């Protein structure tokens, strides 16, 4: 005889709640208390109950899926995905599972018409956007998403708050802490390696923190010590070459990304300059590569786990009709060999 599959009514009887409460608990509805949800989940596990996501999603016209869109970014390993964004994925998957969602991951080229596809086609209930290049060029597509009523969140600069749920690190505080660390070491001619433009608001905030630390120490931030550079080793190398071309003295570099910092260190060493003896170097991100660099790279650490969870939580809030407020996540300085003499 075939054993009958358990139903939500069986779970309700075992957990001592109503069937609608079971449905809400299994769908991650925030109206259900943590205690009740735990009781329902325990009963479901005891009965070996499996949620039919397709059926429950059809009833609500939802897919119970979130789409994570990566955009092409120059990287040394040709993955074309920023390593910091990849480090968020694990916490995103866990956060989605905790709310009864699947995570669809898609790689996009910036030229694609991704913004008219995912939610309209019911592939996903909402979109997480990571790594979109020049913000000023990208903004019209975000505006198009707003007009279409698409649920989405971005990793970026929460201070701007133009499009609701923007999650990001406190880049200005990180830039200030990195530069203040170098100043405390006695460095007085500190170069900045990173793109200073409204199109790259995260780098711009890191530069503002760099200037802030100089102001607080009553030191000048020399314009000639600032070199525009993207987040790649090649651009870090090119920045050192540019400083050498300018023939200007410097005893430290703060790079707005770890990859640029690592490239800069290699270029300095190839020129016979000691790191940190001649030039101390600090990066930003705390990628895995930072700890394996030679010397290990001092860097401003972004919390990838908190970032991934915050993006998922904010998107689900928007899907459920709540505001999905922007969040500014704290950063911390990890001091390693590139700034320790």
One Martini backbone bead per residue (centre of mass of N, CA, C, O) as a GRO file, in nm:
protein
  341
    1UNK     BB    1   0.096   0.036   0.022
    2UNK     BB    2   0.066   0.367  -0.020
    3UNK     BB    3   0.195   0.636   0.121
    4UNK     BB    4   0.088   0.917   0.250
    5UNK     BB    5   0.125   1.238   0.200
    6UNK     BB    6   0.194   1.501   0.361
    7UNK     BB    7   0.037   1.787   0.500
    8UNK     BB    8  -0.043   2.093   0.629
    9UNK     BB    9  -0.253   1.966   0.823
   10UNK     BB   10  -0.057   1.778   0.970
   11UNK     BB   11   0.126   2.000   1.077
   12UNK     BB   12  -0.089   2.154   1.236
   13UNK     BB   13  -0.156   1.925   1.435
   14UNK     BB   14   0.137   1.884   1.547
   15UNK     BB   15   0.188   2.208   1.616
   16UNK     BB   16  -0.083   2.363   1.706
   17UNK     BB   17  -0.202   2.491   1.436
   18UNK     BB   18  -0.293   2.643   1.165
   19UNK     BB   19  -0.287   2.614   0.829
   20UNK     BB   20  -0.221   2.914   0.756
   21UNK     BB   21   0.027   2.924   0.942
   22UNK     BB   22   0.190   2.718   0.790
   23UNK     BB   23   0.205   2.870   0.520
   24UNK     BB   24   0.345   3.120   0.634
   25UNK     BB   25   0.594   2.981   0.756
   26UNK     BB   26   0.696   2.838   0.486
   27UNK     BB   27   0.712   3.136   0.330
   28UNK     BB   28   0.833   3.362   0.541
   29UNK     BB   29   0.638   3.517   0.705
   30UNK     BB   30   0.672   3.785   0.935
   31UNK     BB   31   0.404   3.731   1.109
   32UNK     BB   32   0.563   3.498   1.214
   33UNK     BB   33   0.697   3.370   1.467
   34UNK     BB   34   0.980   3.214   1.560
   35UNK     BB   35   0.850   2.996   1.737
   36UNK     BB   36   0.635   2.898   1.534
   37UNK     BB   37   0.822   2.834   1.298
   38UNK     BB   38   0.988   2.619   1.448
   39UNK     BB   39   0.748   2.427   1.501
   40UNK     BB   40   0.671   2.382   1.204
   41UNK     BB   41   0.949   2.279   1.100
   42UNK     BB   42   0.964   2.037   1.291
   43UNK     BB   43   0.706   1.898   1.187
   44UNK     BB   44   0.792   1.876   0.891
   45UNK     BB   45   1.043   1.701   0.943
   46UNK     BB   46   0.900   1.465   1.088
   47UNK     BB   47   0.709   1.422   0.815
   48UNK     BB   48   0.866   1.474   0.547
   49UNK     BB   49   0.815   1.756   0.432
   50UNK     BB   50   0.757   1.909   0.106
   51UNK     BB   51   0.785   2.193  -0.062
   52UNK     BB   52   0.577   2.332  -0.316
   53UNK     BB   53   0.689   2.598  -0.483
   54UNK     BB   54   0.521   2.611  -0.740
   55UNK     BB   55   0.237   2.605  -0.619
   56UNK     BB   56   0.263   2.840  -0.413
   57UNK     BB   57   0.357   3.048  -0.624
   58UNK     BB   58   0.107   3.048  -0.808
   59UNK     BB   59  -0.096   3.152  -0.597
   60UNK     BB   60   0.100   3.430  -0.572
   61UNK     BB   61   0.268   3.498  -0.824
   62UNK     BB   62   0.533   3.328  -0.749
   63UNK     BB   63   0.872   3.181  -0.755
   64UNK     BB   64   1.075   3.180  -0.510
   65UNK     BB   65   1.289   3.377  -0.661
   66UNK     BB   66   1.618   3.502  -0.689
   67UNK     BB   67   1.819   3.740  -0.866
   68UNK     BB   68   2.167   3.727  -0.954
   69UNK     BB   69   2.356   3.995  -1.095
   70UNK     BB   70   2.633   3.988  -1.288
   71UNK     BB   71   2.901   4.197  -1.394
   72UNK     BB   72   3.139   4.281  -1.582
   73UNK     BB   73   3.490   4.243  -1.472
   74UNK     BB   74   3.809   4.305  -1.436
   75UNK     BB   75   4.028   4.016  -1.412
   76UNK     BB   76   4.303   3.803  -1.369
   77UNK     BB   77   4.116   3.517  -1.420
   78UNK     BB   78   3.869   3.571  -1.632
   79UNK     BB   79   3.579   3.581  -1.486
   80UNK     BB   80   3.455   3.885  -1.463
   81UNK     BB   81   3.448   3.882  -1.136
   82UNK     BB   82   3.435   4.016  -0.849
   83UNK     BB   83   3.563   3.873  -0.568
   84UNK     BB   84   3.377   4.007  -0.357
   85UNK     BB   85   3.109   3.910  -0.477
   86UNK     BB   86   3.165   3.607  -0.449
   87UNK     BB   87   3.184   3.619  -0.126
   88UNK     BB   88   2.857   3.655  -0.094
   89UNK     BB   89   2.702   3.395  -0.188
   90UNK     BB   90   2.676   3.215   0.061
   91UNK     BB   91   2.495   3.411   0.231
   92UNK     BB   92   2.268   3.426   0.024
   93UNK     BB   93   2.183   3.131   0.020
   94UNK     BB   94   2.115   3.113   0.321
   95UNK     BB   95   1.905   3.341   0.329
   96UNK     BB   96   1.712   3.220   0.124
   97UNK     BB   97   1.656   2.950   0.269
   98UNK     BB   98   1.537   3.088   0.531
   99UNK     BB   99   1.286   3.203   0.324
  100UNK     BB  100   1.219   3.001   0.077
  101UNK     BB  101   1.448   3.051  -0.141
  102UNK     BB  102   1.588   3.087  -0.446
  103UNK     BB  103   1.903   3.116  -0.642
  104UNK     BB  104   1.967   3.306  -0.926
  105UNK     BB  105   2.248   3.296  -1.146
  106UNK     BB  106   2.379   3.575  -1.347
  107UNK     BB  107   2.553   3.670  -1.637
  108UNK     BB  108   2.634   4.005  -1.749
  109UNK     BB  109   2.622   4.241  -1.985
  110UNK     BB  110   2.606   4.581  -2.005
  111UNK     BB  111   2.453   4.567  -2.298
  112UNK     BB  112   2.221   4.433  -2.190
  113UNK     BB  113   1.852   4.373  -2.145
  114UNK     BB  114   1.799   4.284  -1.835
  115UNK     BB  115   1.573   4.500  -1.728
  116UNK     BB  116   1.329   4.333  -1.912
  117UNK     BB  117   1.315   4.027  -1.784
  118UNK     BB  118   1.295   3.870  -1.505
  119UNK     BB  119   1.020   3.963  -1.375
  120UNK     BB  120   0.834   3.956  -1.624
  121UNK     BB  121   0.903   3.630  -1.670
  122UNK     BB  122   0.909   3.490  -1.375
  123UNK     BB  123   1.197   3.408  -1.276
  124UNK     BB  124   1.159   3.646  -1.060
  125UNK     BB  125   1.080   3.856  -0.774
  126UNK     BB  126   1.387   3.958  -0.778
  127UNK     BB  127   1.682   4.184  -0.771
  128UNK     BB  128   2.040   4.152  -0.767
  129UNK     BB  129   2.298   4.402  -0.792
  130UNK     BB  130   2.637   4.354  -0.935
  131UNK     BB  131   2.845   4.535  -1.100
  132UNK     BB  132   2.797   4.837  -1.311
  133UNK     BB  133   3.004   5.047  -1.320
  134UNK     BB  134   2.899   5.330  -1.441
  135UNK     BB  135   2.657   5.497  -1.277
  136UNK     BB  136   2.567   5.715  -1.485
  137UNK     BB  137   2.509   5.501  -1.713
  138UNK     BB  138   2.316   5.308  -1.528
  139UNK     BB  139   2.074   5.475  -1.410
  140UNK     BB  140   1.850   5.447  -1.635
  141UNK     BB  141   1.793   5.146  -1.560
  142UNK     BB  142   1.695   5.197  -1.276
  143UNK     BB  143   1.464   5.383  -1.361
  144UNK     BB  144   1.318   5.162  -1.523
  145UNK     BB  145   1.261   4.977  -1.283
  146UNK     BB  146   1.088   5.174  -1.127
  147UNK     BB  147   0.864   5.214  -1.346
  148UNK     BB  148   0.798   4.888  -1.344
  149UNK     BB  149   0.809   4.779  -1.037
  150UNK     BB  150   1.071   4.655  -0.958
  151UNK     BB  151   1.238   4.435  -0.760
  152UNK     BB  152   1.529   4.590  -0.602
  153UNK     BB  153   1.887   4.567  -0.539
  154UNK     BB  154   2.199   4.727  -0.437
  155UNK     BB  155   2.539   4.755  -0.466
  156UNK     BB  156   2.677   5.054  -0.292
  157UNK     BB  157   2.557   5.388  -0.216
  158UNK     BB  158   2.352   5.474   0.046
  159UNK     BB  159   2.374   5.789   0.050
  160UNK     BB  160   2.209   5.846  -0.206
  161UNK     BB  161   1.917   5.711  -0.217
  162UNK     BB  162   1.755   5.692  -0.508
  163UNK     BB  163   1.650   5.353  -0.495
  164UNK     BB  164   1.641   5.276  -0.191
  165UNK     BB  165   1.781   4.964  -0.182
  166UNK     BB  166   2.094   5.037  -0.064
  167UNK     BB  167   2.392   4.852  -0.028
  168UNK     BB  168   2.683   4.926   0.190
  169UNK     BB  169   2.975   5.052   0.266
  170UNK     BB  170   3.188   5.257   0.468
  171UNK     BB  171   3.400   5.417   0.270
  172UNK     BB  172   3.488   5.674   0.418
  173UNK     BB  173   3.579   5.540   0.681
  174UNK     BB  174   3.789   5.358   0.544
  175UNK     BB  175   3.966   5.582   0.417
  176UNK     BB  176   4.033   5.720   0.680
  177UNK     BB  177   4.165   5.479   0.833
  178UNK     BB  178   4.389   5.416   0.631
  179UNK     BB  179   4.525   5.701   0.635
  180UNK     BB  180   4.566   5.730   0.942
  181UNK     BB  181   4.759   5.493   0.961
  182UNK     BB  182   4.984   5.617   0.785
  183UNK     BB  183   5.023   5.873   0.949
  184UNK     BB  184   5.099   5.723   1.220
  185UNK     BB  185   5.371   5.613   1.068
  186UNK     BB  186   5.485   5.897   0.920
  187UNK     BB  187   5.334   5.954   0.668
  188UNK     BB  188   5.319   6.241   0.416
  189UNK     BB  189   5.315   6.099   0.110
  190UNK     BB  190   5.004   6.010  -0.005
  191UNK     BB  191   4.872   5.804  -0.226
  192UNK     BB  192   4.604   5.775  -0.471
  193UNK     BB  193   4.432   5.468  -0.593
  194UNK     BB  194   4.165   5.585  -0.791
  195UNK     BB  195   3.846   5.661  -0.888
  196UNK     BB  196   3.743   6.008  -0.922
  197UNK     BB  197   3.392   5.976  -0.942
  198UNK     BB  198   3.048   5.983  -0.981
  199UNK     BB  199   3.054   5.696  -1.130
  200UNK     BB  200   3.229   5.607  -0.848
  201UNK     BB  201   3.113   5.632  -0.535
  202UNK     BB  202   3.296   5.445  -0.367
  203UNK     BB  203   3.570   5.568  -0.443
  204UNK     BB  204   3.496   5.856  -0.368
  205UNK     BB  205   3.459   5.798  -0.063
  206UNK     BB  206   3.750   5.702  -0.016
  207UNK     BB  207   3.871   5.975  -0.089
  208UNK     BB  208   3.728   6.142   0.125
  209UNK     BB  209   3.867   5.995   0.359
  210UNK     BB  210   4.153   6.074   0.279
  211UNK     BB  211   4.109   6.380   0.309
  212UNK     BB  212   4.006   6.381   0.599
  213UNK     BB  213   4.267   6.277   0.733
  214UNK     BB  214   4.438   6.516   0.645
  215UNK     BB  215   4.276   6.739   0.780
  216UNK     BB  216   4.299   6.625   1.075
  217UNK     BB  217   4.634   6.648   1.038
  218UNK     BB  218   4.724   6.902   0.877
  219UNK     BB  219   4.739   6.792   0.574
  220UNK     BB  220   4.820   6.758   0.254
  221UNK     BB  221   4.642   6.672  -0.051
  222UNK     BB  222   4.789   6.582  -0.330
  223UNK     BB  223   4.700   6.584  -0.657
  224UNK     BB  224   4.967   6.441  -0.779
  225UNK     BB  225   4.894   6.172  -0.586
  226UNK     BB  226   4.660   6.122  -0.788
  227UNK     BB  227   4.532   5.811  -0.941
  228UNK     BB  228   4.362   5.674  -1.177
  229UNK     BB  229   4.192   5.353  -1.093
  230UNK     BB  230   4.109   5.043  -1.121
  231UNK     BB  231   4.018   4.699  -1.016
  232UNK     BB  232   4.346   4.624  -1.094
  233UNK     BB  233   4.664   4.529  -1.143
  234UNK     BB  234   4.724   4.692  -1.397
  235UNK     BB  235   4.636   4.970  -1.272
  236UNK     BB  236   4.838   4.968  -1.041
  237UNK     BB  237   5.089   4.966  -1.217
  238UNK     BB  238   5.020   5.226  -1.378
  239UNK     BB  239   5.023   5.418  -1.134
  240UNK     BB  240   5.323   5.395  -1.072
  241UNK     BB  241   5.421   5.488  -1.348
  242UNK     BB  242   5.291   5.770  -1.324
  243UNK     BB  243   5.445   5.868  -1.074
  244UNK     BB  244   5.721   5.842  -1.205
  245UNK     BB  245   5.665   6.041  -1.437
  246UNK     BB  246   5.614   6.285  -1.232
  247UNK     BB  247   5.837   6.301  -1.018
  248UNK     BB  248   5.718   6.214  -0.721
  249UNK     BB  249   5.711   6.200  -0.392
  250UNK     BB  250   5.661   5.890  -0.194
  251UNK     BB  251   5.557   5.677   0.115
  252UNK     BB  252   5.253   5.608   0.015
  253UNK     BB  253   4.959   5.387  -0.043
  254UNK     BB  254   4.611   5.425  -0.135
  255UNK     BB  255   4.397   5.177  -0.238
  256UNK     BB  256   4.058   5.117  -0.356
  257UNK     BB  257   4.194   4.827  -0.407
  258UNK     BB  258   4.349   4.529  -0.387
  259UNK     BB  259   4.438   4.483  -0.678
  260UNK     BB  260   4.582   4.756  -0.709
  261UNK     BB  261   4.776   4.717  -0.470
  262UNK     BB  262   4.920   4.463  -0.577
  263UNK     BB  263   5.021   4.593  -0.838
  264UNK     BB  264   5.183   4.817  -0.699
  265UNK     BB  265   5.379   4.640  -0.541
  266UNK     BB  266   5.508   4.501  -0.784
  267UNK     BB  267   5.611   4.761  -0.918
  268UNK     BB  268   5.793   4.853  -0.688
  269UNK     BB  269   5.975   4.597  -0.674
  270UNK     BB  270   6.076   4.617  -0.972
  271UNK     BB  271   6.211   4.912  -0.880
  272UNK     BB  272   6.350   4.857  -0.582
  273UNK     BB  273   6.116   4.891  -0.376
  274UNK     BB  274   6.020   4.889  -0.049
  275UNK     BB  275   5.777   4.678   0.125
  276UNK     BB  276   5.743   4.936   0.356
  277UNK     BB  277   6.003   5.106   0.374
  278UNK     BB  278   5.946   5.309   0.129
  279UNK     BB  279   5.641   5.185   0.077
  280UNK     BB  280   5.332   5.199   0.190
  281UNK     BB  281   5.040   4.968   0.178
  282UNK     BB  282   4.683   5.008   0.104
  283UNK     BB  283   4.371   4.862   0.086
  284UNK     BB  284   4.042   4.729  -0.046
  285UNK     BB  285   3.827   4.437   0.096
  286UNK     BB  286   3.967   4.158   0.172
  287UNK     BB  287   4.088   3.954   0.002
  288UNK     BB  288   4.243   3.659  -0.019
  289UNK     BB  289   4.497   3.777  -0.170
  290UNK     BB  290   4.601   3.967   0.057
  291UNK     BB  291   4.725   3.738   0.248
  292UNK     BB  292   4.925   3.628  -0.007
  293UNK     BB  293   5.089   3.849  -0.033
  294UNK     BB  294   5.412   4.030  -0.110
  295UNK     BB  295   5.331   4.140   0.127
  296UNK     BB  296   5.093   4.141   0.327
  297UNK     BB  297   4.787   4.313   0.306
  298UNK     BB  298   4.676   4.599   0.397
  299UNK     BB  299   4.320   4.641   0.488
  300UNK     BB  300   3.986   4.701   0.412
  301UNK     BB  301   3.717   4.541   0.555
  302UNK     BB  302   3.458   4.365   0.422
  303UNK     BB  303   3.138   4.220   0.497
  304UNK     BB  304   3.024   3.963   0.317
  305UNK     BB  305   2.812   3.828   0.494
  306UNK     BB  306   2.643   4.081   0.564
  307UNK     BB  307   2.594   4.170   0.272
  308UNK     BB  308   2.435   3.928   0.163
  309UNK     BB  309   2.207   3.933   0.375
  310UNK     BB  310   2.113   4.229   0.333
  311UNK     BB  311   2.021   4.200   0.039
  312UNK     BB  312   1.804   3.986   0.084
  313UNK     BB  313   1.635   4.126   0.301
  314UNK     BB  314   1.567   4.381   0.137
  315UNK     BB  315   1.422   4.238  -0.098
  316UNK     BB  316   1.200   4.096   0.063
  317UNK     BB  317   1.077   4.352   0.175
  318UNK     BB  318   0.986   4.458  -0.106
  319UNK     BB  319   0.810   4.217  -0.189
  320UNK     BB  320   0.629   4.262   0.091
  321UNK     BB  321   0.593   4.598   0.097
  322UNK     BB  322   0.839   4.716   0.208
  323UNK     BB  323   1.097   4.944   0.208
  324UNK     BB  324   1.398   4.875   0.214
  325UNK     BB  325   1.639   4.995   0.359
  326UNK     BB  326   1.919   5.140   0.371
  327UNK     BB  327   2.268   5.020   0.420
  328UNK     BB  328   2.547   5.077   0.644
  329UNK     BB  329   2.847   4.912   0.659
  330UNK     BB  330   3.095   4.819   0.840
  331UNK     BB  331   3.447   4.858   0.885
  332UNK     BB  332   3.795   4.725   0.878
  333UNK     BB  333   4.127   4.713   0.985
  334UNK     BB  334   4.400   4.518   0.836
  335UNK     BB  335   4.708   4.456   0.965
  336UNK     BB  336   5.007   4.421   0.775
  337UNK     BB  337   5.313   4.405   0.609
  338UNK     BB  338   5.270   4.667   0.408
  339UNK     BB  339   5.280   4.862   0.704
  340UNK     BB  340   5.512   4.696   0.853
  341UNK     BB  341   5.845   4.748   0.975
   0.00000   0.00000   0.00000
